[in-house]
């Protein structure tokens, strides 16, 4: 299981690599990227992550004046990725390790796939495929293990849904892998 902080760091560094931004916009972009974790990415999660990244030298913060009513000019903090931050981003992106078993982690990683070398994309997809085959075997074995399950149509339907879901992702992964191996960028396959 990946460390959740690594996945959030990957998303924050990747978004900041696109453009410097202040906390509100950064949270908005990262939240869209994280998908199912939307509710979990609060400012109480984002700002400690930014402080850790700053302490590590991966992100720098700069204040910029903002016009306000009444002549008061507060400062808006804009975050920008540093060169060590770019290196950390590439490290997190290229070496996912166990993170490929986590759907959210793989989704964030896939969002930045264009930034990986073709051989690394193939390697990551092959690892994901192996994880999906394990998951499919587990889902099929889980089918109707208990006698009561075989009589309960809803339990059977739920087990069938699990198998179909993994089979669909495996099919998608195989198509993406074939396209990557052929050296063809065909986003219309997904």
N, C-alpha and C positions, 0 to 999 in steps of 0.2 A: 504494500500500500504506500503510495507516495505521501510525503509530508504535504499537508494542505498548504503550508506556507510556501513551499517550493512552487506549487501550481499558481498561487496568487502572485508570487514574485515574477514568475515567467510571464503572466498576463500583464502585470504592471510595467515590467521592463519592455515588453514587446510593444505595448501601446505607446509608451514614452519614446520608444525608438522612432515611431511614426512622427511624433511631434511633441514638443513640450506642452504641458497643460497644468491648470490648477486643479485642486482636489475634486471639485464638483464634477468637472468634465472628465477627469480621469476615472472617477467612480462610475460615471455613466457608461464610459467605453468598456471598462473592465467588467462591469455587471452584464452588459450585453454579451460579452465574450464568454463569461462563465456560465451563462444559461441557468441550469438548475440550482446554482448556488446563489442566485440573485438575492434572496432574503438574507443570506448569511454575510454578504459583503456590505457591511455597514461602514460608516465613517470610523467606528470603533475598531474595525478590522483594517481598513485601508491606511489610516494614519500611523498606527504602530508599524505596519509593513513599510511605509515610506521612511519612518525613522530608522528602522533596521537597515534599509537600503542606503540611506544617507550615512549611517555609521560605518557601513562597509565600503563607502566610497563609490557606490554604484549609481547614486542619484544625487543631484545637487538641487537645492532650493534657492530661488531668487524672488525677492519681493518686487512687485510692480504696483505703482499707484493706480487707484481706481477712483473715478469721479463719483462723488456722493452728494446727496442733498444736504444743504446747510453748510457747504464749503468744507466739510470734513473729508479728508482724503485717506481712507484706510489703505492698507497694503494687502494686495492679493498675492499669495505665494504661488509661484509657477515652478513645477518640477521638471527637470531635464535629465535624461540619462547621460552618464559619463562614459568614457572609453572603457574603464573596467566594468561598467554596467553592461555595455554591449557584449563584452567577453562573457560575463556571467549569463546573459540572455542566451548566447550561442551554446554555452555549456549545458544549461537547463534544457534547451531545445533539442540538442543533438544526442544527449545521453539520458534518455528517459528512465532506463532501468525498469523497476517494477511498476512505474507509473502507467504503463500501457494497460494494465489490468483495470485501471480506474477509468470509467467512461468520461467523467468530467475532465480529468487530466489529459486524456487522449484528445478530447474535443478542443481544448485550449491549444495543445501542441499542433493539432491539424490546422487550426486557424492561422498558424505562422509557417505552414509547410513550404510556402514559396521561398522562404529564407534558408531552407536546407539544401544541401547539395543533392543531386538526384540519387546518388548511392545511399546517402543517409535516409532519404525518404523511403527507398525500397527496404532498407534494413528495419526501419520503424514499422512499416506496414507488415513486413514478414513477422515481426515479433507480435504485433497486434493480432495477426491471423492465427498464430499459434495459441495465443491467449483465448481467442474466440472458439477455436476447436476444443480446447479444454472446457470452456464454459458450455459449449453445445453438448459435449459428452455428459457433463454434470446435469444439464437441464433435461436431457433425455432420460437419464437414470433416475431423476427425481419424479418423473411422470406420475404414476399412481402407485406409490410404494405401499400404502396401507390399503387393506381391503375396503375400508369405508370410502377411500378416495375413488376407487373404481366405480362405486355406485353414485357418487355425488357428481352430477354433470358440471357444476360450477368449478369444482376442484380440477376436474379433467380439463375443462376449458382454460383455466388459468395456467395449468401445466403446458397445454398446447400453445398458448400465447407466448410463454417463455421460450419454447423451442422455436417458434416461428420468428420471434424477434431476433434471436441470435442468428438464425439462418439468413434472415434478411441482411443483417449487418455483415455477415460473412460473405454473402454475395456481393455487396457493395465494396467490401475490402478487396475481394478478388478482382473486381473490375478496376478499381483504382490501382492495385498492384500491377495488373497487366498493362495498364496505360503508362505507369511509371517505368516499368521494365522496357517498354517499347520506346521510351523517351518522348512520349506524346503527352502534352498537357491538354487534357480534354475535360474541362470542368462540367460539360454537359452530361457526363456519365453519372454524376452524383445527384 
